[in-house]
């Protein structure tokens, strides 16, 4: 079953707005080397939106949410790939402040200062 075009376009617009940008129409199909292929106009974030009836990772997140809520914790799914360094975090957008606060509380002053410098640069301060 296909998704109505306006449904995924609205989803892209909401995602772009959440990072202070606008949706970039025709982003992936423009084929122009002078235009971003990101789904948003952000200068610093490359946004790729996918709108489906189900995502396997979100199904895992749903199960994690149930367990986390029983313990009054913020749900966070961490994905890793064998042989690839790093990890990918999946969380609900409403949980970003809680995750950022927890992450910052575990960092040394230098890392916190680095984050603040990035914020100031983005805000043009």
C-alpha positions in Angstrom: 0.0 0.0 0.0 1.5 3.4 -1.0 1.6 6.4 1.2 -0.1 9.6 0.0 2.5 12.1 -1.2 1.4 14.9 1.1 1.8 12.5 4.1 5.5 12.0 3.7 6.0 15.6 2.6 4.5 16.8 5.9 6.7 14.3 7.7 9.8 15.8 6.0 8.6 19.3 6.8 8.1 18.5 10.5 11.6 16.8 10.7 13.3 19.8 9.0 11.5 22.3 11.3 12.7 20.3 14.4 16.3 21.2 13.4 15.5 24.8 12.5 15.3 24.3 8.8 12.8 23.9 6.0 11.9 20.9 3.8 13.9 20.8 0.6 11.5 19.8 -2.2 12.9 17.4 -4.8 16.0 17.0 -2.8 16.9 13.4 -3.8 15.8 13.6 -7.4 17.2 17.0 -8.4 20.5 15.5 -9.6 22.2 18.9 -9.5 25.7 19.0 -8.1 25.2 22.6 -6.8 22.2 21.6 -4.7 22.1 19.5 -1.6 20.4 16.1 -1.7 19.5 16.5 2.0 15.7 16.6 2.8 16.3 19.9 4.6 17.8 23.4 4.0 20.0 23.0 7.1 23.6 24.2 6.7 25.0 21.7 9.2 22.7 18.6 9.2 22.1 16.3 6.3 18.6 15.0 6.9 17.3 11.9 5.2 13.6 11.1 6.0 11.9 7.8 5.4 8.1 7.5 6.1 6.9 3.9 6.1 4.0 2.0 7.8 6.7 0.1 9.9 10.4 0.2 10.6 12.1 -2.7 12.3 14.2 -0.4 14.4 11.1 1.5 15.6 9.4 -1.8 16.5 12.5 -2.6 18.7 12.2 0.9 20.1 8.5 0.3 21.0 9.5 -2.8 23.0 12.3 -0.9 24.7 9.9 2.0 25.5 7.7 -0.4 27.4 10.6 -1.7 29.5 12.0 1.7 30.1 8.7 3.2 31.3 8.4 0.5 33.9 11.7 1.7 35.3 11.0 5.4 34.7 13.9 5.7 32.3 14.4 7.3 28.9 14.3 4.7 26.2 17.4 4.6 23.9 18.1 1.9 21.3 21.8 1.5 20.4 22.5 -0.2 17.1 26.0 -1.4 16.0 27.2 -3.3 13.0 29.9 -6.0 13.2 33.2 -4.8 11.8 32.1 -1.1 11.7 33.3 1.3 14.4 30.8 3.4 16.3 27.1 3.1 17.1 23.8 4.5 16.1 21.3 5.8 18.6 17.6 5.7 18.0 15.4 7.8 20.3 12.1 9.6 20.1 12.6 13.4 19.4 10.9 14.3 22.7 13.7 12.4 24.5 16.5 14.4 23.0 16.8 16.9 25.9 17.0 14.0 28.5 19.7 12.3 26.4 21.7 15.4 25.9 21.5 16.3 29.6 22.6 12.8 30.6 25.4 12.7 28.0 26.7 16.2 29.0 26.7 15.2 32.6 29.1 12.4 31.9 31.6 14.5 29.9 34.6 16.5 31.1 34.6 20.3 31.0 36.4 20.4 27.6 33.7 18.3 25.9 31.0 20.5 27.3 32.9 23.7 26.2 33.2 22.2 22.7 29.4 21.6 22.5 28.8 25.1 23.7 31.1 26.6 21.1 29.2 24.6 18.4 25.9 26.0 19.7 27.3 29.6 19.7 28.6 29.1 16.2 25.3 27.8 14.9 23.4 30.7 16.6 25.9 33.2 15.2 27.1 34.4 18.6 
